[in-house]
Amino acid sequence: MEWGPPFRCLRGTRRNIMKKLIALSAMLAVAPCALAADVAAGKARAEAVCAACHGANGVSVSDKVPHLAAQRAEYLEGQLKAFKEGARKNPLMNAIAAQLSAEDIANVAAHFAGQPGAQAGAKSGLLPHVAKSNGTFP
Amino acid sequence: MEWGPPFRCLRGTRRNIMKKLIALSAMLAVAPCALAADVAAGKARAEAVCAACHGANGVSVSDKVPHLAAQRAEYLEGQLKAFKEGARKNPLMNAIAAQLSAEDIANVAAHFAGQPGAQAGAKSGLLPHVAKSNGTFP
């Protein structure tokens, strides 16, 4: 049986829709892998890079240093990028953020955003090697 | 009975000590009033000035806006001063902080520092007059 012009048109449209759906499924299957932050990698990076001042879990060690625990990931990412690019000025944070890749930044932001919020008056202890130094810290 | 020179000396010293103690007591009685932040005034100011974006209790309304709840007072004060003076750049915050006195800044910082930390994913609702507007916010 031969399909009349309107049906041929419909078949073509269906094929296009199917093609688009397959392409969309492929995109959706890949996209989360590219976008999702790696929280475990963020935790490891935070322990190595951020913990001395902000605490490994985002409860900072000093009144001068902000808590990062439960802070919004998007805000943390934005500020780290601003420090990295020099748009927000702080000699210490400019130097630290400059060493973080965009992936590092997304990961540490996700790590801190997932920590429970600091309680009033909470303070993390100094890391052992920092506590041993005689310098004023931070 | 006449006091010998050493005792007279002691009496003089005692009088000086008493004078200094009285002066010190007067200073201590006044100092806390000058230094202590007024948390209630800070709450009122925060409700009027900060709440639309940061939430009255420091749990912000948007992923782009930081939580201030349980954040360190000294850090908050430092950042508000930096915004007021233009050392930290953000057109919205520069304009808002410019309207706050040093006293306002100390008060709102103390208010937010005393709030319980935000839980992960927590979000304050928009204020009624903001929710009614059609603008993108914040």
Interface residues (C-beta under 8 A of the other chain):
Chain A: S60 D63 K64 V65 P66 H67 A69 A70 Q71 R72 A73 E74 Y75 G78 A87 R88 K89 A113 G114 Q115 P116 G117 A118 Q119 A120 A122
Chain B: S60 D63 K64 V65 P66 H67 A69 A70 Q71 R72 A73 E74 Y75 G78 A87 R88 K89 A113 G114 Q115 P116 G117 A118 Q119 A120 A122
